[in-house]
Amino acid sequence: MSDPVILHQTPLSFLLDEIRDLIREELKQASAAPIDDKGYLSRKEVCDLLKITLPTLNVWQRSGKIPAHRIGRRVLYRKTDIERSLCKIKSSASLKQS
């Protein structure tokens, strides 16, 4: 266990400035870091995977066939959600054919 830090005779304005600087630095690093896309697909990747167009993906997303996740300004799709959606679409298509 580390020793406690004892602050004495430190002006409050100095402490506040230090805290602000640390927060700014952390926010810069967080915004500059790439989004961890492991397990997520972009809109283009989903279209390529399913061999559909972007308008079709929009329709499927709005109708609830494929759930989307907004992360910042990006719309991403979980790979597992896509797989589940494909299973549902395939099973409903096979039911309609029989």
C-alpha positions in Angstrom: 0.0 0.0 0.0 1.4 3.4 -0.9 1.8 6.3 1.5 -0.9 8.9 1.5 -0.2 12.2 -0.2 -0.3 15.1 2.1 -1.0 18.5 0.6 -0.4 21.6 2.6 -0.2 25.2 1.7 -1.3 24.5 -1.9 -3.6 27.1 -3.3 -7.0 25.9 -4.4 -6.6 27.6 -7.8 -3.4 25.6 -8.4 -5.2 22.3 -7.6 -8.1 23.1 -9.8 -5.8 24.0 -12.7 -3.9 20.7 -12.3 -7.2 18.8 -12.3 -8.4 20.6 -15.4 -5.2 19.9 -17.2 -5.3 16.2 -16.3 -9.0 15.9 -17.5 -8.2 17.7 -20.8 -5.3 15.4 -21.4 -7.4 12.3 -20.7 -10.2 13.6 -23.0 -7.6 14.2 -25.8 -6.3 10.7 -25.5 -9.8 9.2 -25.4 -11.0 11.0 -28.4 -7.7 10.3 -30.4 -7.9 6.6 -29.6 -9.6 4.5 -32.2 -12.8 2.9 -31.4 -12.3 -0.7 -30.4 -14.1 -2.4 -33.3 -13.6 -5.9 -32.2 -16.9 -7.6 -32.5 -18.4 -4.6 -34.4 -19.0 -4.1 -38.1 -19.4 -0.8 -40.0 -22.4 -0.2 -42.3 -20.3 -1.0 -45.4 -18.9 -4.2 -43.9 -22.5 -5.3 -43.1 -23.6 -4.5 -46.6 -20.7 -6.4 -48.1 -21.2 -9.4 -45.7 -25.0 -9.6 -46.5 -24.6 -8.6 -50.1 -27.2 -5.8 -49.7 -27.2 -2.1 -50.5 -27.1 0.7 -47.9 -30.8 1.6 -48.5 -31.7 -2.0 -47.8 -29.7 -2.0 -44.6 -31.5 1.2 -43.6 -34.8 -0.4 -44.1 -33.8 -3.5 -42.2 -32.5 -1.4 -39.3 -35.6 0.8 -39.1 -37.9 -2.3 -39.2 -35.9 -3.9 -36.4 -34.5 -6.8 -38.4 -30.9 -5.7 -37.6 -30.2 -3.8 -34.4 -27.6 -0.9 -34.7 -25.5 0.8 -32.1 -24.5 4.4 -32.3 -21.1 5.0 -30.9 -20.2 8.7 -31.2 -21.1 9.6 -34.7 -20.6 6.1 -36.0 -23.3 3.5 -36.5 -21.9 0.1 -35.8 -23.4 -3.4 -35.8 -22.4 -6.3 -33.5 -21.3 -9.4 -35.3 -23.4 -11.5 -33.0 -26.5 -9.4 -33.7 -26.0 -9.8 -37.4 -25.6 -13.6 -37.0 -28.8 -13.8 -34.9 -30.7 -11.6 -37.3 -29.6 -13.9 -40.2 -30.9 -16.9 -38.4 -34.2 -15.2 -37.8 -34.5 -14.1 -41.4 -33.6 -17.5 -42.7 -36.0 -19.3 -40.4 -38.9 -16.9 -41.3 -38.1 -17.4 -45.0 -38.2 -21.2 -44.7 -41.5 -21.0 -42.8 -43.0 -18.9 -45.6 -41.9 -21.3 -48.2 -43.4 -24.3 -46.6 
